[in-house]
Amino acid sequence: MTTTPPNWAHRTAATIGRHAAMALVRTAAAAMAGWSLYVVARHYSVPQGLALAAGLVFDGVAYMTLRLASDAVRAGRSAAGPIAATLGMAAISIYLNLVHARFTGGGRPAEVLYASPAVGLLVVSTLAWSAERAAARADRGETPMRMPAYGALGWVLAGGKALEALKDKAEKHVTSGASMPHQPASPVGRRDHRALLRERFAAMDPAEAVEIAASSHPDMSHAELVEMLATYGITVNQLDVALILGEAAVPTITLDRVPQPAATPAPAIGAQMRPDATAHAPQVTGLSKADAITAMARHLGGLDTPADAIATALAQQGRPTDTAYIRHRLSKARRAAKAAQQQAEKSAGTGFYP
């Protein structure tokens, strides 16, 4: 029972056969061209030993310069110099082959016969070099333009249109940069996380930054919070931290006043809006300091109530609070109320109506 050999065996056999055939053709062409150059060299009284090396001097040098052109292409350099040297040495070799043909008196047939080996060796080597050049360009990411497959009838019957299309394709290929090697994208340097946080904290209210730091590190003292915030570009002191967090001790001052006739005290702004605000104020003893501030503000007239009026009302219930912290909490409450109102308006605007 016969089995079909695997594909790699076919490819390997084809590669070996191609290289063997090319080596055979090159050897035969080099031997015949070298013999022709040997005859010419002996005709001009070149010593026999040196005449044997005539083939290496011309055809060999032409082949070596073609190899140098391959090296230049692989290195991404211009191969114009080595190619020019190859053509020059091959032209000299072909000229000497023609001289040999004239020695024999065989006319044009002899010239073709003696010059053909050198020409064939140059053609085979050039085609092999072209394959190496294409592989090297592909490795560098270059994409050469390929001729469109219009066919012979296309060029004959629509030669003008075919030429215009070919010109347009060439212009697009050149201007698109497809013939240039693709440069790998340089990796973007990773930014330091502290630099990103500094930018974020720079656009933030310092009071919010203090609250975020305190909530994330509840075990830190005020001094430690100040030191940590300084690394992110937030400059505050311990008193600022204490006031923002509502932990500053409010001093109690006792004044001995001279008795004065009883007078009706001027009501606070919040009390002007609601005369019985202080008397009927909600009990905020069990609330957090932030909730107590917002609850008292709404009772006294809203989130725009002056901080002094709220501080007075809270102090009457034994909750002394700094006015700076009250203003901070009111600002946050107003922003939250505004955001909730916008969300409600947006939700109402997206409803469906019959």
FENDA-V97291 format. One record per residue. N is the residue number from 0. RES is the residue in three letters. SS is DSSP state (A for helix, B for strand, O for the rest). NEAR is the number of other ideal C-beta (glycine too) atoms within 12 Angstrom. Layout:
{{N & RES & SS & NEAR} {N & RES & SS & NEAR}}
//
This chain:
{{0 & MET & O & 3} {1 & THR & O & 4} {2 & THR & O & 6} {3 & THR & O & 8} {4 & PRO & O & 12} {5 & PRO & O & 10} {6 & ASN & A & 10} {7 & TRP & A & 10} {8 & ALA & A & 13} {9 & HIS & A & 13} {10 & ARG & A & 13} {11 & THR & A & 14} {12 & ALA & A & 15} {13 & ALA & A & 15} {14 & THR & A & 14} {15 & ILE & A & 14} {16 & GLY & A & 14} {17 & ARG & A & 18} {18 & HIS & A & 15} {19 & ALA & A & 14} {20 & ALA & A & 15} {21 & MET & A & 22} {22 & ALA & A & 16} {23 & LEU & A & 15} {24 & VAL & A & 22} {25 & ARG & A & 29} {26 & THR & A & 20} {27 & ALA & A & 19} {28 & ALA & A & 33} {29 & ALA & A & 31} {30 & ALA & A & 21} {31 & MET & A & 28} {32 & ALA & A & 42} {33 & GLY & A & 34} {34 & TRP & A & 26} {35 & SER & A & 40} {36 & LEU & A & 42} {37 & TYR & A & 32} {38 & VAL & A & 27} {39 & VAL & A & 32} {40 & ALA & A & 28} {41 & ARG & A & 20} {42 & HIS & A & 18} {43 & TYR & O & 17} {44 & SER & O & 10} {45 & VAL & O & 19} {46 & PRO & O & 13} {47 & GLN & A & 13} {48 & GLY & A & 11} {49 & LEU & A & 17} {50 & ALA & A & 24} {51 & LEU & A & 20} {52 & ALA & O & 19} {53 & ALA & A & 34} {54 & GLY & A & 34} {55 & LEU & A & 23} {56 & VAL & A & 25} {57 & PHE & A & 36} {58 & ASP & A & 42} {59 & GLY & A & 27} {60 & VAL & A & 25} {61 & ALA & A & 39} {62 & TYR & A & 34} {63 & MET & A & 22} {64 & THR & A & 30} {65 & LEU & A & 38} {66 & ARG & A & 24} {67 & LEU & A & 26} {68 & ALA & A & 32} {69 & SER & A & 29} {70 & ASP & A & 21} {71 & ALA & A & 25} {72 & VAL & A & 30} {73 & ARG & A & 21} {74 & ALA & O & 16} {75 & GLY & O & 17} {76 & ARG & O & 16} {77 & SER & O & 15} {78 & ALA & O & 29} {79 & ALA & A & 15} {80 & GLY & A & 17} {81 & PRO & A & 29} {82 & ILE & A & 27} {83 & ALA & A & 19} {84 & ALA & A & 24} {85 & THR & A & 35} {86 & LEU & A & 25} {87 & GLY & A & 20} {88 & MET & A & 33} {89 & ALA & A & 36} {90 & ALA & A & 21} {91 & ILE & A & 26} {92 & SER & A & 42} {93 & ILE & A & 33} {94 & TYR & A & 23} {95 & LEU & A & 37} {96 & ASN & A & 41} {97 & LEU & A & 29} {98 & VAL & A & 23} {99 & HIS & A & 34} {100 & ALA & A & 27} {101 & ARG & A & 21} {102 & PHE & A & 19} {103 & THR & A & 20} {104 & GLY & O & 11} {105 & GLY & O & 16} {106 & GLY & A & 13} {107 & ARG & A & 14} {108 & PRO & A & 13} {109 & ALA & A & 20} {110 & GLU & A & 25} {111 & VAL & A & 18} {112 & LEU & A & 23} {113 & TYR & A & 36} {114 & ALA & A & 33} {115 & SER & A & 24} {116 & PRO & A & 35} {117 & ALA & A & 45} {118 & VAL & A & 28} {119 & GLY & A & 29} {120 & LEU & A & 38} {121 & LEU & A & 35} {122 & VAL & A & 23} {123 & VAL & A & 29} {124 & SER & A & 34} {125 & THR & A & 27} {126 & LEU & A & 19} {127 & ALA & A & 25} {128 & TRP & A & 31} {129 & SER & A & 21} {130 & ALA & A & 18} {131 & GLU & A & 23} {132 & ARG & A & 29} {133 & ALA & A & 20} {134 & ALA & A & 17} {135 & ALA & A & 25} {136 & ARG & A & 25} {137 & ALA & A & 17} {138 & ASP & A & 16} {139 & ARG & O & 22} {140 & GLY & O & 17} {141 & GLU & O & 22} {142 & THR & O & 18} {143 & PRO & O & 22} {144 & MET & O & 20} {145 & ARG & O & 13} {146 & MET & O & 16} {147 & PRO & O & 20} {148 & ALA & O & 12} {149 & TYR & O & 19} {150 & GLY & A & 13} {151 & ALA & A & 11} {152 & LEU & A & 11} {153 & GLY & A & 18} {154 & TRP & A & 18} {155 & VAL & A & 12} {156 & LEU & A & 12} {157 & ALA & O & 17} {158 & GLY & A & 16} {159 & GLY & A & 13} {160 & LYS & A & 16} {161 & ALA & A & 22} {162 & LEU & A & 17} {163 & GLU & A & 15} {164 & ALA & A & 20} {165 & LEU & A & 23} {166 & LYS & A & 16} {167 & ASP & A & 16} {168 & LYS & A & 20} {169 & ALA & A & 20} {170 & GLU & A & 15} {171 & LYS & A & 15} {172 & HIS & A & 21} {173 & VAL & A & 16} {174 & THR & A & 13} {175 & SER & A & 13} {176 & GLY & O & 14} {177 & ALA & O & 20} {178 & SER & O & 20} {179 & MET & O & 17} {180 & PRO & O & 17} {181 & HIS & O & 15} {182 & GLN & O & 10} {183 & PRO & O & 8} {184 & ALA & O & 6} {185 & SER & O & 6} {186 & PRO & O & 6} {187 & VAL & O & 6} {188 & GLY & O & 7} {189 & ARG & O & 8} {190 & ARG & O & 11} {191 & ASP & O & 12} {192 & HIS & A & 12} {193 & ARG & A & 15} {194 & ALA & A & 16} {195 & LEU & A & 15} {196 & LEU & A & 23} {197 & ARG & A & 20} {198 & GLU & A & 15} {199 & ARG & A & 18} {200 & PHE & A & 27} {201 & ALA & A & 16} {202 & ALA & O & 14} {203 & MET & O & 20} {204 & ASP & O & 20} {205 & PRO & A & 28} {206 & ALA & A & 31} {207 & GLU & A & 23} {208 & ALA & A & 33} {209 & VAL & A & 39} {210 & GLU & A & 30} {211 & ILE & A & 24} {212 & ALA & A & 33} {213 & ALA & A & 28} {214 & SER & A & 15} {215 & SER & A & 15} {216 & HIS & O & 19} {217 & PRO & O & 13} {218 & ASP & O & 10} {219 & MET & O & 20} {220 & SER & O & 18} {221 & HIS & A & 25} {222 & ALA & A & 17} {223 & GLU & A & 18} {224 & LEU & A & 34} {225 & VAL & A & 29} {226 & GLU & A & 20} {227 & MET & A & 26} {228 & LEU & A & 35} {229 & ALA & A & 23} {230 & THR & O & 20} {231 & TYR & O & 28} {232 & GLY & O & 21} {233 & ILE & O & 31} {234 & THR & O & 17} {235 & VAL & O & 31} {236 & ASN & O & 20} {237 & GLN & A & 22} {238 & LEU & A & 19} {239 & ASP & A & 28} {240 & VAL & A & 35} {241 & ALA & A & 24} {242 & LEU & A & 29} {243 & ILE & A & 40} {244 & LEU & O & 33} {245 & GLY & O & 32} {246 & GLU & O & 23} {247 & ALA & O & 22} {248 & ALA & O & 12} {249 & VAL & O & 21} {250 & PRO & O & 8} {251 & THR & O & 9} {252 & ILE & O & 8} {253 & THR & O & 6} {254 & LEU & O & 6} {255 & ASP & O & 6} {256 & ARG & O & 7} {257 & VAL & O & 6} {258 & PRO & O & 7} {259 & GLN & O & 7} {260 & PRO & O & 6} {261 & ALA & O & 6} {262 & ALA & O & 7} {263 & THR & O & 7} {264 & PRO & O & 10} {265 & ALA & O & 9} {266 & PRO & O & 19} {267 & ALA & O & 27} {268 & ILE & A & 22} {269 & GLY & A & 31} {270 & ALA & A & 27} {271 & GLN & A & 17} {272 & MET & A & 21} {273 & ARG & O & 23} {274 & PRO & O & 15} {275 & ASP & O & 14} {276 & ALA & O & 28} {277 & THR & O & 26} {278 & ALA & O & 13} {279 & HIS & O & 14} {280 & ALA & O & 30} {281 & PRO & O & 24} {282 & GLN & O & 17} {283 & VAL & O & 28} {284 & THR & O & 17} {285 & GLY & O & 13} {286 & LEU & O & 18} {287 & SER & O & 16} {288 & LYS & A & 30} {289 & ALA & A & 28} {290 & ASP & A & 22} {291 & ALA & A & 33} {292 & ILE & A & 39} {293 & THR & A & 31} {294 & ALA & A & 30} {295 & MET & A & 44} {296 & ALA & A & 40} {297 & ARG & A & 27} {298 & HIS & A & 30} {299 & LEU & A & 39} {300 & GLY & O & 25} {301 & GLY & O & 23} {302 & LEU & O & 28} {303 & ASP & O & 20} {304 & THR & O & 36} {305 & PRO & O & 25} {306 & ALA & A & 29} {307 & ASP & A & 22} {308 & ALA & A & 34} {309 & ILE & A & 45} {310 & ALA & A & 33} {311 & THR & A & 28} {312 & ALA & A & 39} {313 & LEU & A & 41} {314 & ALA & A & 24} {315 & GLN & A & 22} {316 & GLN & O & 25} {317 & GLY & O & 15} {318 & ARG & O & 31} {319 & PRO & O & 25} {320 & THR & O & 41} {321 & ASP & O & 31} {322 & THR & A & 25} {323 & ALA & A & 27} {324 & TYR & A & 35} {325 & ILE & A & 39} {326 & ARG & A & 28} {327 & HIS & A & 31} {328 & ARG & A & 38} {329 & LEU & A & 34} {330 & SER & A & 25} {331 & LYS & A & 25} {332 & ALA & A & 28} {333 & ARG & A & 21} {334 & ARG & A & 17} {335 & ALA & A & 17} {336 & ALA & A & 20} {337 & LYS & A & 15} {338 & ALA & A & 14} {339 & ALA & A & 14} {340 & GLN & A & 14} {341 & GLN & A & 14} {342 & GLN & A & 14} {343 & ALA & A & 14} {344 & GLU & A & 13} {345 & LYS & A & 12} {346 & SER & A & 11} {347 & ALA & A & 12} {348 & GLY & A & 11} {349 & THR & O & 10} {350 & GLY & O & 10} {351 & PHE & O & 6} {352 & TYR & O & 6} {353 & PRO & O & 3}}
//
